Amino acid sequence: DESIHDAFGTGHASTSISAALGMALADKNLNPNSTNNFIAVIGDGSMTGGMAYEAMNHAGDTNANILIIYNDNNISIDEGTGALKNYFTNLIASKSYNQLKNTAYEQFKETFIRNLFNKTASVIKNSLFKHSNFFESFNLRYFGPINGHDIDQLIRILNNLKDIPGPKILHVLTQKGKGYPPAEKNKVVFHSPGKFDPVTGELFSNIKKGAPVRYQDVYGKTLLELANMDEKIVAVTPAMLSSSSLDIMYIKYPDRVFDVGIAEEHAVTFSAGLAAQGLIPFTTIYSTFLQRAYDQIIHDVALQNLPVIFGIDRAGLVGEDGKTHQGIFDLAYLNLIPNMIISSPIDCIELRNLMFTAYNYRKGPFAIRYPKAIAEYSNCDIPMELLPIGKADIRKKGEKVLIISIGKPGYDVVELYPEFEKLGLNPSHVNLRFLKPLDKETLSELCKQHKIIITIEDGTMYGLSATISDFLIKNNIYCKHIGLGVPDQFVEHGSVEELKHMLKYDKENILYTVQQAFQEIFIT
């Protein structure tokens, strides 16, 4: 939508080869004599995802004019992981290979592509490694590796590759952050640095106010506390080690933290295997990425009722990352799955308590969703408490209007208590904590005592709102229900506060909705 040059919407990794192959074969089907070329760019981090191999396996069995540009910089957000990384590191670092490459550069400048393919690749394949080049085993013609920062050479090679039909791959070596020394030195931080001083490279958060405590930091520190208590606790992440603050545990227990690469499906089934053998895996995945492993959650975890604890990071609106990364669906899609406990904390202290509760539960899968947000308290390292599973927390007893919240939006409601009092409003407020199992006893009692129910959730209203509507109908409770949350739409980028206001569930709109509810009751 932003540019005519956006050929395909991309947000999640390992997808480009599949999309480009589909487009290339569609072109062949519609125009049998077409000579159009289709290019997929994929990073080495994305090559840890199984979808890339499914696509290459298919591509190698076609005559599609597809070029895969393999951008190899040994990093996605964190440093690369896995055997494939080691394979290419050995290839690039080989003394014999580099001598041969330099000779090829000097002697075959005018016919670079032909000779690099015929001479260099065959020697690599037959002499150095005694087995086929990895990509050629997929029947892809392999070229490179080349310096991705040499623009003149890159243009020359790409022009030559236009005339070579069929599926092929160009291996390009790059350096993340190239040309900006602070980014070259600190690749992980500068993947998503926020505001920073362009001259010094110092982060704005460090300059102005110091690094704030974030929900993922609370999660990471709490997980280390739990890991200190029980050696059976392990952590699993699909290439989000530092982003989800699992590096806190990794520093002390590197053998108990598994970074499986960008491979969410594998992460979930791998965690199921860990749990089946008696370990206690905290599988930490962004909400938007957990969608990729939905089948594995159902078949490999929930169906076998294995005690995998899902730490669902970046749940709810995430802001500037845009519609591909908004974590708004997990409450709804997890709610369909039997044996699944679904929880969300109202604040960072409750996050710690839910993690402690999940650790002690160990009877089946347990999901804890938490937002991309600053923690409410600078110090929430108070002793952890065991929470009763499926029991709601009545925060405020009032009359006529009942607010039911789950997760972070509940804290917005708490902050509105003084405003309610100023306006002479006295709603009740329940922090649900658990969407599943539902506290039917508490809800039944409270719903019958109130005339209007307002539900608030940081996600699609097919989660909490739909659940409460269903509960009211099944229990013959006749009162008005107003749902606040994300409607049936994808949400574009913008700050979290801007988006919440646009979607009408920020504090201003919550207050307005409560006012209107009391006014309606008064008029009636």
Residue, then its C-alpha position, 0 to 999 in steps of 0.5 A: d500500500e505504501s509503494i508500487h515497488d512493494a511486490f509482496g507484503t513481508g513481515h515474517a522471515s523465510t517467506s521470500i523464496s516461496a512468494a517469488l517462486g509462486m510469482a515466477l511460475a504464475d508468469k510462466n503459466l500466463n506467458p509461456n515465452s516470458t523472459n521475466n526474472f523474479i528475485a527473492v532476497i533472504g538473509d542467513g538468519s531466515m535460512t534457519g526457517g523450514m519454509a525456506y527449504e520447502a521452497m528451495n526443494h520445490a524451486g529446484d524441480t522447476n524451470a522458473n527464472i528465479l534468482i535467490i540472493y542469499n544475504d550472509n552477514n551472520i546475524s539477524i537480531d542476535e548472532g547467527t546460530g545453527a549448523l548452516k552458519n558453521y558450514f558457510t563460516n568454514l567455507i568463507a574462512s577456508k585458506s584454500y578457498n580464499q586463495l582460489k577466489n582471489t585468483a578468480y577475481e584477478q584472472f577472470k574479470e571480463t568473464f567473471i560469472r562463467n569462470l566463477f561458476n565453472k572453475t571456483a564452484s567446482v573446486i569448492k565442491n569437489s576438492l575442498f569439501k568432498h561433497s556437493n555444495f549445499f545449495e546445488s544439492f537442491n538443484l540450484r546453480y550456485f554463484g559466489p560468495i561475493n562482496g555485497h558492498d562492492i556495488d559496481q561488481l554486484i551490478r555487473i554480476l546481476n546483469n550477467l545472471k539475467d541471461i542464465p535461465g532457471p533457478k539459481i542462487l547468488h551468495v552475497l557477503t555483507q556486514k550489518g551496520k556497514g558504514y556507521p561505526p556505532a552500528e558496526k560495533n553493536k549490531v544487536v542494539f542497532h537493529s532497533p535502537g530507537k532514538f539516538d545521537p547520530v554523531t556519537g551513536e549514544l542511545f536517547s534512553n541512556i542520554k535522557k533518563g537511563a534504560p527503563v525497566r521493560y516487561q521483557d526485562v522483568y520476564g528475563k530476571t524472573l526466569l533467572e530467579l526461577a532457574n536458580m530454584d530448579e535446574k529442570i527449568v530451561a528456556v527456548t527462543p526462536a532467534m529472540l535471545s536478547s529481544s526477549s531478555l533471555d540473555i539474562m539467563y543465558i549469561k549464567y546458564p548457557d547450556r539451559v537456554f536454547d536459541v533454535g534460530i528463526a524456526e517457531e514450529h521447531a521451537v514449539t515441538f522441541s519444547a514439547g520434547l523437552a517437557a516429555q522428558g521431564l524438563i520445564p521449558f519456558t518457550t518465549i515467542y513474540s505473539t505475532f510469531l507464535q501464530r506460525a506454530y499454531d499446528q504444533i501448539i495444538h498437536d504436539v503440546a496441547l493434545q498430549n497435555l504437555p507442561v510447556i510454559f509459553g511466554i508470549d512477548r509483545a502481546g497486544l499492540v506493538g506500535e511502529d512495527g506495524k500490521t505484520h507484528q501486532g500481537i492482537f490474535d493470541l487470546a482468540y486463537l489460543n482460547l479454542i485449544p483444549n487443555m490450555i491455560i491462558s493468562s495475562p498480567i495487569d502489571c509487572i508484579e502479576l507477571r512474576n506471580l503468573m510465572f511462578t504459578a505456571y512453574n508450580y502448575r506443570k499439569g499442561p500447557f500454560a500461556i502468559r501474554y505480556p505487552k511491549a511496554i514499560a513496567e509500572y514499577s521501577n522495582c517489582d522484585i518482591p517475593m513471588e506469590l502463587l495465584p489460584i488458577g482461573k480465579a479473577d481478582i476483584r479490584k473495585k466493588g461498585e454498582k450498576v456498571l461492571i468493567i472486566s479487563i484482562g492484562k495491561p488495559g486493566y492498569d489503565v482502568v486502575e489509574l482512572y479510579p480517581e477520575f471516576e470518583k471526581l465524576g461521581l461514578n462508581p463502577s466495579h472492576v474485575n481483573l480477570r487474569f485468566l481467560k481460560p479457565l474462566d472464573k464462572e462463579t465470580l462472573s456469574e455473581l457479579c454480572k447478575q448484580h450489574k446492568i451494563i458490562i464493559t470488557i476491555e482487552d488489548g487484542t481482537m474482540y474475539g478473545l475476552s469480549a466474545t468469551i463474555s458474550d458467550f458466557l452471558i448467553k449460556n447463563n441467561i444473564y440479560c444485561k447490556h455488554i459493551g466491548l472495547g478492543v481491536p475490531d475485526q481489522f488489521v492495525e497499521h503502524g503508529s505509537v501504541e497510544e495513538l493506536k489505542h486512541m484510534l481504536k477507542y480503548d485508551k484511558e480517554n475512551i474508557l472514561y467516556t464509555v463508563q460515563q455514557a454507560f452510567q448516563e444510559i442507566f440514569i436515563t432508563 
